[in-house]
Amino acid sequence: MNKVKSTLIFVTILIVTSNFSFSQKSKIDAEFQKFWQSFSSAVQMGDKEKVAEMVEFPLMNQISESESLDKADFLKYFDIIFLGNKGDYKKLELKKVSGKNGEFSYSEIENGRTDMALNFNLTKDGLYKFTSLLIPAYDANIEGWKSAFEENYKILQKYAPQRKFEKFFREFKSALKKGDKRKIAEIVQYPNNSFFTEVECRTSEKENFVKCYKKIFSKGIISSLLRTKIDEVEIITDKTYMDKLNSGGIEYVIDAFEGSMIYIFHFTSINGNILLFKSEWGGTTN
């Protein structure tokens, strides 16, 4: 009887201990997933400062510890680590992460070879941090990083206008969603050519634009613009046409629909800033 009782006590302790261990592991995994969501989102947005907040400096270079990166180096070489070959920042997938007990690693493997590894650890302050990296393609010295930086800079320059508009478009849609009239008014070129015939809505200044905001951006038009995806934006690069507009060389055109009506919004880069310079009626869908 005592033997049976002892066995039951042992099994109970084992189950409790196992459940506690499992609970702790689940808690750590949940914490890492929360960290990963913030980290990967910041990378994809190209938010260097936010990513830097999640790094434990010096960031260890696994090829050569003497060439580890401080914050200034990390910000400088951020694009080498996270820039894709089409000028967009990488989408880091959780399924490529492995590890447990406060130690996790993200790996990109091509043809059986590791192209990049990022390592994350639960630090003494109880927070996950990006602690070390491995990029075998680059030399183990700063000259190798500099060379890679030059190549990535060329990619950035090529795709910079597109990336800039994507960032602008996200902010534009966010302001529309919030109904922030004054923020929208800040990205309008004045005088603004509007599709409305009322004189006061052919706005020459911000205050008039704010007054006419609901006429220009009705609920239907706002809803249509918010549904618009970045790959649905038409990009015009006709140099002769752009020179006539005295614009920055690229025009971005977005169609918005309200019922059967089509409204067209034109954006371009003026003095380095993307602005709404014209909105017009585009006919009907019938």
N, C-alpha and C positions, 0 to 999 in steps of 0.2 A: 504493500500500500504506500509506504514511504517512498519506495522507488518510483512508483507511478506519479506520486505527488511531485517529487523532485524533477521528473521528466517534464511534467506539465509546466512547472515554474520555469525550467530552462527554455522550453519552447516559447512561453509567453514573453520572456526577456528577449529571446532572439527575434520574435516578431516585432516587438516594440522598438528594439534597436534598429531592425531593418527598415521599419516605417519611418523612424527618425532620420536615418541616413538617406532614404529615398526622398523624404520631405526636404532635407537640406539640399540635395542634388537638384531637385525640381526648382527650389527657390533660387539657386545659383543660375540654373539654366534660364529661368524666367527673367532674372536680372540681366543676364547677358543678352537675351533677345531684345529687351527694352533698350539696352545700350546700342545693340547692333542696328536697330531701327533708326535711332538718332544719327549714328555714325554713317551708315550707308546713305541715308537721305541727304546729309550734309555733303558727302562726297559727290553724289549725283548732281547736286545743286551747284557744286564748285565753291562752296562756302568754306574757304580756307581757314578763316579765323575760328569758325565753329568747330571744324575738324581738329584744329590745333589745341582747342580746349580739352579734347579727349585723348591727347597724346602725353605720354610720360617722357619728358626730356631729361637727358639727351636720348633721342630715338636711336636705338642700337641698330647698326648695320651688321648683319650676321656674316658678311664676307670679311669685313675689317672693322673691328671695334674702334680703332683709332680714327676711323672716318665716320663716326656716328654724327647725326644731325642735331644741331640745336634748333630753336624755334625759327630763327631767321633763315637758316638753310632749308628747313622743312617747308616754309612758305615759298621760298624761291624755287624749290624743286618739286613742289606739290604736283605740278602738271606731268612731270616725268613718271610719277607713281600712279596717278589716277586718270590721266587723259587717254581716251580711246583714239583709234587711228582715223576717226572722222571728225575730230575736234570736239566731241562730246565727252562728258565725264562718265566713267564706268558705272554700270549698275552692278553693285556687289551683291551676289545672291547668297542668302543664308544657307542654301543647300551645299555650298562649297566650304562651309565651316565645319570643323571637327574639333573635338576636345571635351574636357570635363574638369570638374573640381577647380574651377577658377583659371584654367589655362585653355585657350582656344586659338585655332589657327585657320586663316582663310588662305586657300591655295588656288592658283590658276595653273592648270597642267595642260600642256600641248604636246602631242606625240610622245607621251610618257615622260616628258621633261617639265620640271617646275619652272614656269616663267616668272612667277611672283608668289611670295608668301608673306602674309601679314600676321603678326602674333599679338595676342591680347591677353592681359593678365589682370586678375583681381588684385589691386594694390593694397598697401597697408591701411589706406584711408577708407577701404571698403568699396571703392569704385573701380569699374573696369576701365582700363586704359590701353591704347595702342602703344606697345612697348618695343617692338623690333620688327625689322623687315628684311626680306631677302629678294634681290632682283639680280639673278646671275648674269643677265645680258650686259650689265654695265660693269665697267672696271671697278676694282675695289678702292679706287682713289677719286678724289674730287674732280680730276681732269675728265674721268669717264662720265661723271654726272654733268659736267659743263657741256660736253659734247652732246649728250642726250638732251640737255636743256635746249640747245640751239635747234635741234631737229623738231622738238615739240613746239618751240616758239613759232616755227614756220607753219606747223599745222594750225596752231591757234590763230595766226594772222589770216590764214585762208578761210577759216570758219568763224572768225570773230563777229562779223555782221549778223550772221544767223543766230549765234549764241546770244548776242546782245538783244536781238528782237525777241527771242524766246523769253528772256528775263523780263523785258519790258511788257510782253503780252501777259505773262503771269501776274505782274503787278497791276496792269490795266484791268484784267478780269477780276482781280481781288477788290479793286476800288469800285468796280461796277456792282459786284455782289453786295458790298457794304453800303452802296448808295452814297459814296463819298464824292459829292459834286465838286468840291474844291480841289480835290486831288486830281480828278479828271480834267478840270479846268487848267491845271498846271501843265498838262501834256498836249495842249492845243496851240496851234500856230494862229496868231491874230494878225490881220483880220481873218476869220475862218469862213470858208465857203460852205454854207449849209444847204441842205435840200429844201428848207422851208422858205416860203416867199415873204413871210413877215419881216419887215425891215429890222425890227429889234432882235430877230434871231439870226440875222446875218451879222454875227457878232464881231465887234471890233475890239472888245475888251472882256476881261474875265467876268466881271459882274453881270454883264448881259448874258454871257454864256451860262452862268449859274442860274439865272432867271429862266432861261429857255431849256434848261437841262432835261426836264421831263418831256418836252416836245421832241427833242432830238433823240433822247434815250427813253423810249416808252418801255413798258414792262415786256412787251413782245420782242422788241429789238434787243433788250438786255438779255432776255432768256435765250435768244438765238445766238448772241455773241458769246455767252457763257458756255454754250454747247459746242462752239467752234474749236476744233483741234488745231494744233500748230501746223500739221501737215496739210490742212485745208486752206492755209493762207497762200494767196498767189503772190509770187515774188517777181517784180519787173526790174530788169537790169539794162534796159535799152538806154545807152549813153546819151544819144541825141535827145531823147524824150526827157531824160533826167536833167540834162543841161538846161533845157527850157524851163524846168521847174526850179532851177538853182538849188537842187537838193544834193544829198550826199551820195548819189549814185545808185541807190536802191529804193524801190517803192514796194510797200507791203499793202496788199489789197484784201479786204475781208468783206464778204457778202453776208448781210443779215436779212432774215425773213420775218415778216409779220403778216400772217394770213397769206394772201397771194402777192403781196407787195415785196419788192426787193430793194434794199437800201445798201449802198456801197460806201465803205469807209476806207479812206486812203491815209496811210502813214508813211513818213519818210524821215531820214536822218538830216537834221538841219543844225549846223554848228555843233555836231557831235551828240545832239540829243534827238531821240525819236519823238516825233510829234504827229498829231492828227491834223492834217492840213486841208482835208476836204471830205465832206460827206454828201452823197448825192443819191437821187432816186434812180433806181436801175430798171424800172419797168415792173412787169408782173410775171408770175410763173405760168399763167394761162396762155 
